[in-house]
Amino acid sequence: MLHDCEQRGCWRQRYAVNDWRQLARGLPRNIIPTDIDGAVEVNGKYLLIEFKEGDKGMHTGQRLFFERLPREFTVFYVTAASMNPMRPTSRHTWSRGKWTPRIDGPGKACDAGQLEEAISSWGAWAESGGRG
């Protein structure tokens, strides 16, 4: 079920932590927690989805976080021309220890239908227990 902000109020505006500085003082080197735009688990396999609008790029700390996740995690890093409505333009995938295509280059061209197809393929793979 998707949340309807207009009907039920926007929980993101009400509950989101927008300034982590106070909490980060307790972490080594003042590390700031990363946020993840979407996450699902299927049969012990995890898909994380991170969106960036335009060409903002991923921060080094967030890239390292993704790259240090266990092998059960897949990350879709999606750039989008706009977020509302979502119009993806490219995608990088972190899976089994590598970025495809390389994170320091352009992503694979991707529109909303192709992103849905990639998520569906990941879901079928996870449902099979990660075989195939």
TORFIRO-442327 format. One line per 5 residues: number of its first residue (from 0); their letters; for each residue x, y, z of C-alpha. Coordinates in steps of 0.05 Angstrom, whole numbers, always signed. Layout:
<atoms>
NUM) A) X,Y,Z ~ ... .
</atoms>
This chain:
<atoms>
0) MLHDC) +0,+0,+0 ~ +29,+67,-20 ~ +24,+125,+28 ~ -19,+183,+5 ~ +10,+248,+35 .
5) EQRGC) -49,+290,+13 ~ -100,+245,+47 ~ -61,+221,+108 ~ -9,+276,+120 ~ +64,+273,+101 .
10) WRQRY) +102,+230,+151 ~ +168,+250,+117 ~ +158,+323,+136 ~ +135,+306,+206 ~ +185,+252,+226 .
15) AVNDW) +247,+258,+181 ~ +313,+275,+214 ~ +340,+332,+172 ~ +401,+349,+214 ~ +444,+292,+239 .
20) RQLAR) +500,+335,+268 ~ +479,+327,+341 ~ +474,+251,+335 ~ +537,+245,+292 ~ +579,+273,+349 .
25) GLPRN) +573,+204,+381 ~ +602,+168,+320 ~ +676,+161,+303 ~ +703,+217,+259 ~ +634,+252,+261 .
30) IIPTD) +608,+203,+209 ~ +538,+223,+185 ~ +487,+167,+178 ~ +468,+151,+106 ~ +396,+149,+85 .
35) IDGAV) +369,+99,+36 ~ +309,+115,-7 ~ +281,+45,-11 ~ +295,-24,+17 ~ +262,-92,+12 .
40) EVNGK) +280,-163,+35 ~ +259,-227,-1 ~ +283,-294,+24 ~ +344,-265,+58 ~ +364,-224,-3 .
45) YLLIE) +362,-148,+2 ~ +351,-94,-49 ~ +369,-22,-33 ~ +348,+33,-80 ~ +381,+101,-79 .
50) FKEGD) +356,+159,-122 ~ +394,+222,-139 ~ +363,+278,-179 ~ +403,+306,-237 ~ +478,+298,-234 .
55) KGMHT) +487,+307,-159 ~ +527,+243,-153 ~ +536,+196,-94 ~ +577,+218,-34 ~ +640,+177,-22 .
60) GQRLF) +615,+155,+47 ~ +550,+128,+18 ~ +587,+92,-38 ~ +634,+59,+12 ~ +574,+39,+55 .
65) FERLP) +542,+4,-4 ~ +607,-29,-26 ~ +619,-57,+44 ~ +551,-91,+50 ~ +548,-167,+53 .
70) REFTV) +538,-204,-13 ~ +463,-214,+2 ~ +453,-141,-16 ~ +440,-111,-84 ~ +439,-36,-94 .
75) FYVTA) +405,+1,-151 ~ +434,+72,-155 ~ +387,+110,-200 ~ +395,+180,-228 ~ +331,+217,-247 .
80) ASMNP) +314,+279,-287 ~ +261,+292,-234 ~ +235,+258,-172 ~ +162,+278,-174 ~ +141,+250,-220 .
85) MRPTS) +199,+202,-221 ~ +235,+202,-287 ~ +296,+157,-282 ~ +351,+167,-333 ~ +406,+118,-314 .
90) RHTWS) +422,+62,-266 ~ +484,+30,-235 ~ +479,-37,-199 ~ +522,-60,-141 ~ +519,-135,-137 .
95) RGKWT) +566,-191,-116 ~ +624,-144,-104 ~ +623,-99,-165 ~ +588,-39,-197 ~ +556,-50,-266 .
100) PRIDG) +571,-6,-303 ~ +631,+23,-265 ~ +608,+76,-215 ~ +660,+126,-240 ~ +628,+127,-309 .
105) PGKAC) +559,+138,-338 ~ +503,+92,-316 ~ +463,+46,-360 ~ +407,+85,-394 ~ +343,+71,-357 .
110) DAGQL) +271,+96,-360 ~ +214,+80,-311 ~ +194,+16,-349 ~ +266,-10,-350 ~ +274,+5,-276 .
115) EEAIS) +210,-33,-261 ~ +235,-91,-304 ~ +302,-91,-266 ~ +266,-92,-199 ~ +220,-148,-224 .
120) SWGAW) +281,-189,-247 ~ +314,-179,-180 ~ +249,-201,-145 ~ +245,-265,-186 ~ +318,-279,-171 .
125) AESGG) +307,-268,-97 ~ +244,-311,-97 ~ +285,-368,-127 ~ +332,-363,-67 ~ +385,-328,-109 .
130) RG) +394,-382,-160 ~ +405,-365,-232 .
</atoms>
